[in-house]
Structure formats: structure tokens, C-alpha cells
Amino acid sequence: MYGEVTALEQVQIPTICPRFEKAMQILSKRWAGLIIFQLLPGPQRFCTIETSLPNISGRLLSERLKDLEQEGIVRRDVYPETPVRIEYSLTDKGRALESIFTEIAAWSQEWLPEQS
């Protein structure tokens, strides 16, 4: 018995890369992915994002935008006009997620049932 390796012991359990884990934490926060997806076409104002995601509260949208800004994914531009105009857009880091979101969209079309 000693010295023998069972089949279960031979299976190597992959370890999760800390960078991958951090990326998943960022993207899996409630609404974060949908906010990023909404910003893919280009800069948008807060009210436009809020209207496109009708189930999110203004407070939570503001919080998520700040989180994504701190992560370097979203940029907040303030234009000194009357009234002040604020637009949100993706940084290069955020735009780099576009191909991932395109693949998720394709996967959802193929594998998820249509919602009514």
C-alpha cells in the first residue's frame, strides 16, 4: 500500500492565478459587466447609462462607475459647461475587454433561451 499512488492522487487540481481571480472579482461585481458592455459603443452620460439599465439604482450605478474608474477601466470626463457635462468612457484597459464581451454575447445567443 505504501508507495502506491492512487488515480485520485494523480489528478492535478489547477490553481487559480491571482490575476485571473482579481479579474473575475472585478467583472463579476453586480452590474459591472453590463456597464462596461454599455460603454463599448463610446462615451455616455450618467443618465443614458442609467436609462439603458432600468433595474439599477442611481446610487449603485454611481458606486460601480467609481469602482471601475479606480480599476482603470472607466474614465470620467468633466466638461466645464453650463450645466456641467460629465461623460463616462472606457480606457484602453476597458476597451481591451471588447473581444471578451463579444464572445460572451455570441455564447449567450447560442446557448441561452430567449427571454420573454
Legacy VTK file of the C-alpha trace (Angstrom):
# vtk DataFile Version 3.0
C-alpha trace
ASCII
DATASET POLYDATA
POINTS 116 float
0.000 0.000 0.000
2.730 2.442 0.868
4.385 3.984 -2.145
1.391 3.380 -4.422
-0.234 6.427 -5.991
-3.981 6.243 -6.471
-5.719 7.665 -9.543
-7.216 10.397 -7.378
-3.779 11.466 -6.193
-2.534 11.639 -9.797
-5.152 14.196 -10.817
-3.653 17.631 -10.582
-6.031 20.273 -9.389
-5.257 23.526 -11.174
-4.515 26.517 -9.021
-6.218 29.776 -9.826
-3.895 32.524 -10.961
-4.229 35.560 -8.638
-4.543 37.893 -11.645
-7.380 35.814 -13.092
-9.078 35.767 -9.704
-8.806 39.577 -9.453
-10.194 39.991 -12.990
-13.167 37.784 -12.144
-13.791 39.732 -8.929
-13.911 42.994 -10.886
-16.095 41.722 -13.728
-18.460 39.682 -11.574
-19.467 42.563 -9.327
-23.162 43.151 -9.840
-23.759 45.413 -12.873
-20.048 45.923 -13.671
-20.093 43.794 -16.820
-23.295 45.371 -18.114
-21.922 48.871 -17.509
-18.756 48.014 -19.438
-20.835 46.484 -22.243
-22.998 49.616 -22.365
-19.892 51.803 -22.768
-18.408 49.756 -25.642
-20.014 51.928 -28.380
-18.497 55.097 -26.921
-18.758 57.805 -24.241
-22.084 58.199 -22.468
-23.597 60.394 -19.816
-24.781 59.015 -16.496
-28.476 59.359 -17.357
-28.010 57.437 -20.627
-26.332 54.545 -18.838
-28.988 54.589 -16.117
-31.804 54.525 -18.698
-30.224 51.606 -20.568
-30.024 49.579 -17.341
-33.503 50.164 -15.884
-33.138 47.886 -12.851
-30.080 49.622 -11.380
-30.445 52.412 -8.841
-28.631 55.688 -9.398
-26.676 55.165 -6.183
-25.449 51.725 -7.245
-24.598 52.916 -10.767
-22.550 55.745 -9.285
-20.767 53.299 -6.971
-19.960 50.861 -9.799
-18.699 53.643 -12.072
-16.365 54.767 -9.265
-15.174 51.173 -8.754
-14.468 50.766 -12.472
-12.746 54.151 -12.566
-10.492 53.129 -9.661
-9.618 49.927 -11.529
-8.625 51.974 -14.582
-11.390 50.520 -16.758
-13.647 53.583 -16.988
-12.680 57.224 -17.439
-14.808 60.104 -16.146
-14.520 63.323 -18.162
-15.931 66.574 -16.796
-16.663 69.360 -19.284
-16.893 72.841 -17.731
-20.067 73.915 -19.478
-23.299 75.295 -18.124
-24.653 72.955 -16.928
-21.576 70.840 -16.280
-21.429 67.815 -18.582
-19.931 64.547 -17.342
-19.252 61.635 -19.667
-18.024 58.137 -18.962
-15.965 56.116 -21.414
-13.738 53.071 -21.473
-9.998 53.430 -21.092
-7.646 51.317 -23.212
-7.761 48.768 -20.390
-11.563 48.740 -20.566
-11.649 48.631 -24.354
-9.369 45.568 -24.235
-12.377 43.678 -22.809
-14.381 44.158 -26.022
-13.423 40.815 -27.579
-14.344 39.017 -24.353
-17.776 40.650 -24.280
-18.280 39.876 -27.978
-17.605 36.200 -27.239
-19.979 36.238 -24.253
-22.680 37.783 -26.466
-22.147 35.073 -29.108
-22.204 32.344 -26.466
-25.438 33.704 -24.968
-27.120 33.750 -28.393
-26.212 30.123 -28.979
-26.741 28.600 -25.552
-29.294 30.628 -23.587
-33.036 30.540 -24.227
-34.672 33.718 -25.457
-36.203 35.760 -22.629
-39.764 36.983 -22.994
LINES 1 117
116 0 1 2 3 4 5 6 7 8 9 10 11 12 13 14 15 16 17 18 19 20 21 22 23 24 25 26 27 28 29 30 31 32 33 34 35 36 37 38 39 40 41 42 43 44 45 46 47 48 49 50 51 52 53 54 55 56 57 58 59 60 61 62 63 64 65 66 67 68 69 70 71 72 73 74 75 76 77 78 79 80 81 82 83 84 85 86 87 88 89 90 91 92 93 94 95 96 97 98 99 100 101 102 103 104 105 106 107 108 109 110 111 112 113 114 115
